[in-house]
């Protein structure tokens, strides 16, 4: 089978899977919206943040070894699979799901579906902003690219953009937002499995180090939780139109610590 035909089939299968996933999630989202009780928004504590930073730091010691092992065992089949999985972390998959939910919410008169679409969009924007700002600030070299400078090469504002992985950040933000909206364990497992597949794909294609995708996963989860109103950061909540009961308005809620 020629590569153009294979690529076309892969694209068609991805679009079909995306459409089916959107249809199947509609009922889950509607049920979750009807049964979810109001609750306090917890703060993002320093312990999980510190643990995530520690994991990324430890992983950096093994980035070079893992990249070499993956590169040596790469096959045409694994590269094709990685290329297909990559799309779950791209706008070509995320946008149709968000758009489909928005249209369904408007046509069916279900604000919860529209709000879920808004949360997906907001988490994607936030995830992209976080990853891009970090990328250009740190300037890490990519594996076997950027003159093959290695995993330890960091040159701030040099234009090198390996750390963190933008695809992994977007994929985990998408999985977190949509998974939390469904309130369904099976849906969460499936979505996080796809997001993990994206992380693997970025390593398999030698576009990122392992620590890049782990950092991206952490940023994506934080972005998704924040956009969905599951956490607040430094007292800052997501906009009211994302987390409010009626999905309208554009106010922000900031809780400042008491003066002692």
SVG drawing of the C-alpha trace seen along z (x, -y; Angstrom):
<svg xmlns="http://www.w3.org/2000/svg" viewBox="-33 -43 59 45">
<polyline fill="none" stroke="black" stroke-width="0.4" points="0.0,0.0 1.5,-3.3 2.3,-5.9 -0.1,-8.5 -3.0,-6.0 -1.9,-4.9 -1.8,-8.5 -5.2,-9.2 -6.7,-6.2 -5.0,-7.2 -6.5,-10.6 -10.0,-9.3 -9.8,-6.9 -8.8,-9.6 -11.6,-11.9 -14.2,-9.0 -12.8,-8.2 -13.0,-11.8 -16.6,-12.1 -17.7,-8.9 -15.9,-10.0 -17.8,-13.3 -21.2,-11.6 -20.6,-9.1 -19.5,-11.8 -22.6,-13.9 -24.8,-11.7 -22.1,-11.5 -21.7,-15.3 -25.4,-15.9 -25.7,-13.4 -22.7,-14.8 -24.1,-18.3 -27.4,-17.3 -25.9,-15.4 -22.8,-17.4 -23.3,-19.2 -21.8,-22.6 -18.6,-22.5 -15.7,-24.7 -12.8,-25.2 -9.6,-23.9 -6.3,-25.6 -3.3,-24.1 -1.0,-23.1 2.8,-23.2 3.3,-19.5 2.1,-18.1 3.9,-20.9 7.2,-20.1 6.7,-16.4 6.2,-17.1 9.3,-19.3 11.3,-16.6 10.1,-13.9 11.0,-16.0 14.5,-16.8 15.2,-13.2 14.1,-12.1 16.5,-14.5 19.4,-12.4 18.1,-9.6 16.9,-11.6 19.9,-10.8 19.9,-7.1 16.2,-6.8 16.4,-8.8 19.2,-6.6 17.3,-3.4 14.1,-4.6 16.0,-5.8 17.9,-2.5 14.7,-0.5 12.5,-2.7 10.8,-1.0 8.7,-2.4 5.6,-0.9 6.3,-2.6 7.0,-5.9 3.7,-5.7 1.8,-4.9 3.6,-7.8 2.6,-10.1 -1.1,-9.1 -1.1,-9.4 0.5,-12.9 -2.8,-14.2 -4.6,-13.9 -2.4,-16.7 -3.2,-19.0 -5.9,-21.5 -7.2,-19.4 -8.6,-16.9 -9.3,-19.2 -11.1,-21.9 -13.7,-19.5 -14.6,-18.0 -15.0,-21.4 -16.9,-22.7 -19.2,-19.7 -20.0,-20.1 -20.7,-23.9 -23.0,-23.3 -24.8,-20.5 -25.2,-22.7 -26.6,-25.6 -29.0,-23.4 -30.2,-21.4 -30.4,-24.3 -27.9,-22.6 -25.7,-25.2 -23.6,-22.5 -22.4,-21.2 -21.5,-24.7 -19.7,-25.4 -17.7,-22.2 -16.7,-23.4 -15.6,-26.7 -13.6,-24.9 -11.8,-22.8 -10.9,-25.9 -9.8,-27.8 -7.6,-24.9 -6.1,-24.6 -5.2,-28.3 -3.8,-28.3 -1.8,-25.1 -0.4,-26.6 0.5,-29.9 2.3,-28.0 4.2,-25.7 5.3,-28.3 6.4,-30.7 8.4,-28.0 9.9,-26.8 11.3,-30.1 12.4,-31.0 14.5,-27.9 15.6,-27.2 16.3,-23.4 17.7,-21.5 15.7,-18.7 17.0,-15.2 19.2,-14.6 18.3,-18.1 19.7,-21.6 23.2,-20.4 22.7,-17.4 23.8,-19.3 22.3,-16.8 19.8,-16.8 21.8,-19.1 21.9,-22.0 19.7,-25.0 20.1,-28.4 17.4,-30.8 15.7,-32.7 17.8,-30.9 14.9,-29.7 15.3,-26.1 11.9,-24.9 12.1,-21.3 11.1,-21.8 8.2,-21.2 6.3,-19.3 3.5,-21.4 1.7,-18.3 1.8,-16.6 0.6,-19.7 -2.3,-20.1 -3.2,-16.4 -3.3,-16.2 -5.2,-19.5 -7.8,-18.1 -8.0,-14.8 -8.3,-16.4 -11.0,-18.9 -13.1,-16.4 -12.6,-13.6 -13.6,-15.7 -16.6,-17.0 -17.9,-13.5 -17.4,-12.4 -16.9,-8.9 -13.9,-6.7 -13.8,-4.8 -13.8,-8.0 -11.0,-9.4 -8.9,-6.3 -9.4,-6.3 -8.6,-10.0 -5.5,-9.8 -4.4,-6.7 -4.6,-8.7 -2.7,-11.6 0.0,-9.2 0.2,-7.9 0.9,-11.4 3.7,-11.7 5.2,-8.4 4.9,-9.5 6.9,-12.7 9.7,-10.6 9.4,-7.9 9.8,-10.6 12.8,-12.0 11.1,-15.4 11.3,-15.5 13.1,-14.1 11.2,-12.1 11.4,-14.9 9.8,-17.2 6.7,-15.2 6.4,-14.6 6.6,-18.4 4.1,-18.9 1.7,-16.4 1.9,-18.2 1.3,-21.6 -1.6,-20.2 -3.3,-18.7 -3.0,-22.0 -4.4,-24.0 -7.3,-21.6 -8.1,-21.6 -7.9,-25.4 -10.1,-26.0 -12.7,-23.5 -12.8,-25.3 -11.3,-22.3 -8.4,-24.3 -7.5,-27.9 -3.9,-29.2 -2.7,-31.9 -6.3,-32.7 -7.2,-33.1 -10.3,-31.3 -11.2,-30.6 -13.6,-33.2 -17.1,-32.9 -18.5,-32.1 -16.5,-28.8 -17.4,-27.7 -20.6,-29.6 -23.9,-27.8 -25.5,-29.6 -22.4,-29.9 -22.7,-33.7 -20.8,-36.7 -17.1,-37.4 -16.1,-38.1 -13.1,-36.9 -12.9,-35.8 -9.6,-36.4 -9.3,-35.4 -6.5,-37.2 -4.9,-35.8 -6.0,-37.6 -3.7,-40.3 -2.0,-39.2"/>
</svg>
